[in-house]
């Protein structure tokens, strides 16, 4: 059974994009977990631990990908999508990061997350933020932390 971050009925016919349904804080079965912010100065910031089975919030500064910005009928006709792959089993998820942060549930068997961003518009323009194809990698906290020395068990 596959799980989607979006409802296919939320498809925007003009821009061809999918509008994900976002989790509201305090709602749903996911436990609130860590967050990752991708800032305008090309740095990233992680707040809290990313843990299996918990939610992960991804915030993205659209200034990082300013190239593809078409409009149609006076409305924005572009999007920025976060793509992610959870390792070691390769589960993939994606969703828009322009208007709000994206919240996803971390698979229970994940130990690392790989992230990249894609900017597209209705003219066919495509731009990537992927550390020049290397993607952004974050560890997922999977073990217990020793109270004595902070090492993962």
C-alpha atoms as an extended CHARMM CRD file, in Angstrom:
* protein
*
       153  EXT
         1         1  UNK       CA              0.0000000000        0.0000000000        0.0000000000  PROA      1               0.0000000000
         2         2  UNK       CA              1.4680000000        3.3630000000       -0.9280000000  PROA      2               0.0000000000
         3         3  UNK       CA              0.8270000000        6.5120000000        1.0520000000  PROA      3               0.0000000000
         4         4  UNK       CA              0.6000000000        9.8890000000       -0.6050000000  PROA      4               0.0000000000
         5         5  UNK       CA              1.2860000000       13.2920000000        0.8840000000  PROA      5               0.0000000000
         6         6  UNK       CA             -1.3310000000       14.7690000000       -1.3910000000  PROA      6               0.0000000000
         7         7  UNK       CA             -4.8880000000       14.2070000000       -2.4560000000  PROA      7               0.0000000000
         8         8  UNK       CA             -4.9730000000       13.7610000000       -6.2800000000  PROA      8               0.0000000000
         9         9  UNK       CA             -8.2070000000       15.7700000000       -6.3140000000  PROA      9               0.0000000000
        10        10  UNK       CA             -6.1140000000       18.8100000000       -5.2610000000  PROA      10              0.0000000000
        11        11  UNK       CA             -4.4620000000       18.8910000000       -8.7070000000  PROA      11              0.0000000000
        12        12  UNK       CA             -4.1980000000       22.4220000000      -10.1360000000  PROA      12              0.0000000000
        13        13  UNK       CA             -5.1060000000       22.1810000000      -13.8220000000  PROA      13              0.0000000000
        14        14  UNK       CA             -3.5040000000       25.5170000000      -14.7750000000  PROA      14              0.0000000000
        15        15  UNK       CA             -0.0720000000       24.9600000000      -13.3230000000  PROA      15              0.0000000000
        16        16  UNK       CA             -0.0140000000       21.1630000000      -13.3610000000  PROA      16              0.0000000000
        17        17  UNK       CA              1.1160000000       21.0940000000       -9.7400000000  PROA      17              0.0000000000
        18        18  UNK       CA             -0.1030000000       19.0900000000       -6.8050000000  PROA      18              0.0000000000
        19        19  UNK       CA             -1.1150000000       20.9080000000       -3.6490000000  PROA      19              0.0000000000
        20        20  UNK       CA             -0.2540000000       18.7230000000       -0.6470000000  PROA      20              0.0000000000
        21        21  UNK       CA             -2.4280000000       18.5550000000        2.4040000000  PROA      21              0.0000000000
        22        22  UNK       CA             -0.3610000000       19.6240000000        5.3720000000  PROA      22              0.0000000000
        23        23  UNK       CA             -0.5610000000       18.2420000000        8.8740000000  PROA      23              0.0000000000
        24        24  UNK       CA             -1.7870000000       20.7200000000       11.4410000000  PROA      24              0.0000000000
        25        25  UNK       CA              0.1850000000       20.8090000000       14.7040000000  PROA      25              0.0000000000
        26        26  UNK       CA             -1.4650000000       18.6320000000       17.2990000000  PROA      26              0.0000000000
        27        27  UNK       CA             -3.6110000000       16.7590000000       14.7630000000  PROA      27              0.0000000000
        28        28  UNK       CA             -3.1360000000       13.3190000000       13.2670000000  PROA      28              0.0000000000
        29        29  UNK       CA             -1.2240000000       10.3450000000       14.6290000000  PROA      29              0.0000000000
        30        30  UNK       CA              2.3200000000       11.5590000000       13.9630000000  PROA      30              0.0000000000
        31        31  UNK       CA              4.3640000000       12.7290000000       16.8960000000  PROA      31              0.0000000000
        32        32  UNK       CA              5.8600000000       16.1640000000       16.3550000000  PROA      32              0.0000000000
        33        33  UNK       CA              9.5410000000       15.6640000000       15.5720000000  PROA      33              0.0000000000
        34        34  UNK       CA             12.4680000000       17.6150000000       14.1740000000  PROA      34              0.0000000000
        35        35  UNK       CA             12.6500000000       20.2720000000       11.5110000000  PROA      35              0.0000000000
        36        36  UNK       CA             15.0830000000       21.2970000000        8.7940000000  PROA      36              0.0000000000
        37        37  UNK       CA             15.2490000000       24.8230000000        7.3670000000  PROA      37              0.0000000000
        38        38  UNK       CA             16.9620000000       25.7310000000        4.1080000000  PROA      38              0.0000000000
        39        39  UNK       CA             17.8280000000       29.4250000000        4.4580000000  PROA      39              0.0000000000
        40        40  UNK       CA             18.3050000000       32.1510000000        1.7950000000  PROA      40              0.0000000000
        41        41  UNK       CA             22.0850000000       32.3330000000        2.4520000000  PROA      41              0.0000000000
        42        42  UNK       CA             22.4800000000       28.7070000000        1.2500000000  PROA      42              0.0000000000
        43        43  UNK       CA             22.8930000000       27.3340000000        4.7640000000  PROA      43              0.0000000000
        44        44  UNK       CA             20.6350000000       24.7740000000        6.3980000000  PROA      44              0.0000000000
        45        45  UNK       CA             19.5890000000       24.4450000000       10.0080000000  PROA      45              0.0000000000
        46        46  UNK       CA             18.3030000000       21.3800000000       11.8430000000  PROA      46              0.0000000000
        47        47  UNK       CA             16.1940000000       21.8040000000       14.9720000000  PROA      47              0.0000000000
        48        48  UNK       CA             15.5860000000       18.7440000000       17.1250000000  PROA      48              0.0000000000
        49        49  UNK       CA             16.2650000000       15.1290000000       16.2980000000  PROA      49              0.0000000000
        50        50  UNK       CA             14.8100000000       13.4780000000       13.2240000000  PROA      50              0.0000000000
        51        51  UNK       CA             13.3620000000       10.2230000000       14.5450000000  PROA      51              0.0000000000
        52        52  UNK       CA             11.7470000000        7.1820000000       12.9170000000  PROA      52              0.0000000000
        53        53  UNK       CA              7.9430000000        7.2020000000       13.1150000000  PROA      53              0.0000000000
        54        54  UNK       CA              7.7910000000       10.9140000000       13.9390000000  PROA      54              0.0000000000
        55        55  UNK       CA              7.0560000000       13.9000000000       11.7500000000  PROA      55              0.0000000000
        56        56  UNK       CA              9.6810000000       16.0190000000       10.0210000000  PROA      56              0.0000000000
        57        57  UNK       CA              8.9920000000       19.6230000000        9.0140000000  PROA      57              0.0000000000
        58        58  UNK       CA             10.8790000000       21.0130000000        5.9980000000  PROA      58              0.0000000000
        59        59  UNK       CA             11.0110000000       24.7730000000        5.4100000000  PROA      59              0.0000000000
        60        60  UNK       CA             12.5270000000       26.1630000000        2.2330000000  PROA      60              0.0000000000
        61        61  UNK       CA             13.4470000000       29.7590000000        1.3250000000  PROA      61              0.0000000000
        62        62  UNK       CA             12.2290000000       30.2110000000       -2.2500000000  PROA      62              0.0000000000
        63        63  UNK       CA             14.9690000000       32.8420000000       -2.7840000000  PROA      63              0.0000000000
        64        64  UNK       CA             17.3710000000       29.9320000000       -3.2060000000  PROA      64              0.0000000000
        65        65  UNK       CA             15.7470000000       29.0610000000       -6.5580000000  PROA      65              0.0000000000
        66        66  UNK       CA             14.6390000000       32.3660000000       -8.1530000000  PROA      66              0.0000000000
        67        67  UNK       CA             14.9190000000       31.3730000000      -11.8370000000  PROA      67              0.0000000000
        68        68  UNK       CA             11.5740000000       29.7950000000      -12.7950000000  PROA      68              0.0000000000
        69        69  UNK       CA              8.8410000000       32.3470000000      -12.0530000000  PROA      69              0.0000000000
        70        70  UNK       CA              6.2070000000       32.3010000000      -14.8090000000  PROA      70              0.0000000000
        71        71  UNK       CA              2.7400000000       33.6580000000      -14.1940000000  PROA      71              0.0000000000
        72        72  UNK       CA             -0.5300000000       32.9260000000      -15.9270000000  PROA      72              0.0000000000
        73        73  UNK       CA             -3.7320000000       34.9680000000      -15.7250000000  PROA      73              0.0000000000
        74        74  UNK       CA             -2.0950000000       37.1110000000      -13.0390000000  PROA      74              0.0000000000
        75        75  UNK       CA             -1.3400000000       34.1050000000      -10.8150000000  PROA      75              0.0000000000
        76        76  UNK       CA              1.9350000000       32.3740000000      -10.0040000000  PROA      76              0.0000000000
        77        77  UNK       CA              2.4450000000       29.4300000000      -12.3560000000  PROA      77              0.0000000000
        78        78  UNK       CA              5.5330000000       27.9770000000      -10.6960000000  PROA      78              0.0000000000
        79        79  UNK       CA              6.3570000000       25.6810000000       -7.8240000000  PROA      79              0.0000000000
        80        80  UNK       CA              9.2090000000       24.3710000000       -5.7250000000  PROA      80              0.0000000000
        81        81  UNK       CA              8.9950000000       20.7310000000       -4.7210000000  PROA      81              0.0000000000
        82        82  UNK       CA             11.0330000000       18.9390000000       -2.0650000000  PROA      82              0.0000000000
        83        83  UNK       CA             12.0190000000       15.4170000000       -3.0400000000  PROA      83              0.0000000000
        84        84  UNK       CA             13.2640000000       12.9980000000       -0.4210000000  PROA      84              0.0000000000
        85        85  UNK       CA             14.4750000000        9.4430000000       -0.1500000000  PROA      85              0.0000000000
        86        86  UNK       CA             14.7080000000        7.5680000000        3.1420000000  PROA      86              0.0000000000
        87        87  UNK       CA             17.5530000000        5.0890000000        3.5110000000  PROA      87              0.0000000000
        88        88  UNK       CA             18.2750000000        2.1980000000        3.6470000000  PROA      88              0.0000000000
        89        89  UNK       CA             15.0210000000        1.0520000000        1.9950000000  PROA      89              0.0000000000
        90        90  UNK       CA             14.5780000000        3.8910000000       -0.5080000000  PROA      90              0.0000000000
        91        91  UNK       CA             11.0690000000        5.0860000000        0.3480000000  PROA      91              0.0000000000
        92        92  UNK       CA             10.4020000000        8.3280000000       -1.5590000000  PROA      92              0.0000000000
        93        93  UNK       CA              8.0910000000       11.2450000000       -0.8030000000  PROA      93              0.0000000000
        94        94  UNK       CA              7.6660000000       14.7260000000       -2.2300000000  PROA      94              0.0000000000
        95        95  UNK       CA              5.5950000000       17.8540000000       -1.7810000000  PROA      95              0.0000000000
        96        96  UNK       CA              5.4380000000       21.5940000000       -2.3540000000  PROA      96              0.0000000000
        97        97  UNK       CA              7.4790000000       23.8860000000       -0.1060000000  PROA      97              0.0000000000
        98        98  UNK       CA              6.5670000000       27.3500000000       -1.4500000000  PROA      98              0.0000000000
        99        99  UNK       CA              3.5220000000       28.5260000000        0.5240000000  PROA      99              0.0000000000
       100       100  UNK       CA              4.1050000000       26.5840000000        3.7520000000  PROA      100             0.0000000000
       101       101  UNK       CA              6.4470000000       24.1340000000        5.3590000000  PROA      101             0.0000000000
       102       102  UNK       CA              6.0600000000       20.5140000000        4.3160000000  PROA      102             0.0000000000
       103       103  UNK       CA              5.4920000000       17.9450000000        7.0470000000  PROA      103             0.0000000000
       104       104  UNK       CA              6.1710000000       14.2710000000        6.3640000000  PROA      104             0.0000000000
       105       105  UNK       CA              6.2330000000       11.1490000000        8.4990000000  PROA      105             0.0000000000
       106       106  UNK       CA              9.6420000000        9.4930000000        8.7700000000  PROA      106             0.0000000000
       107       107  UNK       CA              9.4360000000        5.7420000000        8.0230000000  PROA      107             0.0000000000
       108       108  UNK       CA             10.0720000000        3.5690000000       11.0740000000  PROA      108             0.0000000000
       109       109  UNK       CA             13.0160000000        1.7580000000        9.4260000000  PROA      109             0.0000000000
       110       110  UNK       CA             14.8440000000        4.8840000000        8.1680000000  PROA      110             0.0000000000
       111       111  UNK       CA             18.3910000000        5.7720000000        9.2740000000  PROA      111             0.0000000000
       112       112  UNK       CA             19.1710000000        8.6370000000        6.8230000000  PROA      112             0.0000000000
       113       113  UNK       CA             17.2330000000       11.1020000000        4.7170000000  PROA      113             0.0000000000
       114       114  UNK       CA             18.3670000000       12.4850000000        1.3550000000  PROA      114             0.0000000000
       115       115  UNK       CA             16.7280000000       15.7570000000        0.1750000000  PROA      115             0.0000000000
       116       116  UNK       CA             16.7010000000       17.8440000000       -3.0220000000  PROA      116             0.0000000000
       117       117  UNK       CA             14.5550000000       20.6630000000       -4.4130000000  PROA      117             0.0000000000
       118       118  UNK       CA             13.1410000000       21.2860000000       -7.8930000000  PROA      118             0.0000000000
       119       119  UNK       CA             11.7600000000       24.5880000000       -9.1970000000  PROA      119             0.0000000000
       120       120  UNK       CA              9.4970000000       24.4080000000      -12.2820000000  PROA      120             0.0000000000
       121       121  UNK       CA              7.0600000000       26.6630000000      -14.1030000000  PROA      121             0.0000000000
       122       122  UNK       CA              4.5580000000       26.4140000000      -16.9460000000  PROA      122             0.0000000000
       123       123  UNK       CA              7.0980000000       27.5630000000      -19.5800000000  PROA      123             0.0000000000
       124       124  UNK       CA              9.1460000000       24.3920000000      -19.0570000000  PROA      124             0.0000000000
       125       125  UNK       CA             11.8250000000       26.0670000000      -16.9490000000  PROA      125             0.0000000000
       126       126  UNK       CA             13.5190000000       23.6950000000      -14.4790000000  PROA      126             0.0000000000
       127       127  UNK       CA             16.0860000000       24.5420000000      -11.7880000000  PROA      127             0.0000000000
       128       128  UNK       CA             17.5580000000       22.3660000000       -9.0360000000  PROA      128             0.0000000000
       129       129  UNK       CA             18.9370000000       22.8630000000       -5.5320000000  PROA      129             0.0000000000
       130       130  UNK       CA             20.7570000000       19.5950000000       -4.8810000000  PROA      130             0.0000000000
       131       131  UNK       CA             24.2880000000       20.5190000000       -3.7500000000  PROA      131             0.0000000000
       132       132  UNK       CA             25.4090000000       20.0830000000       -7.3650000000  PROA      132             0.0000000000
       133       133  UNK       CA             23.8440000000       16.6190000000       -7.5860000000  PROA      133             0.0000000000
       134       134  UNK       CA             25.0750000000       15.3830000000       -4.1970000000  PROA      134             0.0000000000
       135       135  UNK       CA             21.7630000000       16.1590000000       -2.4250000000  PROA      135             0.0000000000
       136       136  UNK       CA             21.3830000000       17.1160000000        1.2380000000  PROA      136             0.0000000000
       137       137  UNK       CA             21.8140000000       14.3020000000        3.7760000000  PROA      137             0.0000000000
       138       138  UNK       CA             20.6300000000       14.1600000000        7.3890000000  PROA      138             0.0000000000
       139       139  UNK       CA             21.0140000000       11.4010000000        9.9690000000  PROA      139             0.0000000000
       140       140  UNK       CA             17.9330000000        9.9670000000       11.6120000000  PROA      140             0.0000000000
       141       141  UNK       CA             18.3390000000        9.2490000000       15.3170000000  PROA      141             0.0000000000
       142       142  UNK       CA             17.6580000000        5.5330000000       15.6820000000  PROA      142             0.0000000000
       143       143  UNK       CA             19.3920000000        4.4140000000       18.8590000000  PROA      143             0.0000000000
       144       144  UNK       CA             19.0840000000        5.1830000000       22.5070000000  PROA      144             0.0000000000
       145       145  UNK       CA             21.4500000000        7.8130000000       23.8300000000  PROA      145             0.0000000000
       146       146  UNK       CA             23.6920000000        6.7680000000       26.6720000000  PROA      146             0.0000000000
       147       147  UNK       CA             23.1670000000        8.9580000000       29.7120000000  PROA      147             0.0000000000
       148       148  UNK       CA             26.8290000000        8.5970000000       30.6070000000  PROA      148             0.0000000000
       149       149  UNK       CA             28.6370000000        9.7540000000       27.4850000000  PROA      149             0.0000000000
       150       150  UNK       CA             26.0580000000       10.7230000000       24.8090000000  PROA      150             0.0000000000
       151       151  UNK       CA             27.0170000000        7.9240000000       22.4220000000  PROA      151             0.0000000000
       152       152  UNK       CA             24.3150000000        6.2170000000       20.4160000000  PROA      152             0.0000000000
       153       153  UNK       CA             23.7600000000        2.5910000000       21.4130000000  PROA      153             0.0000000000
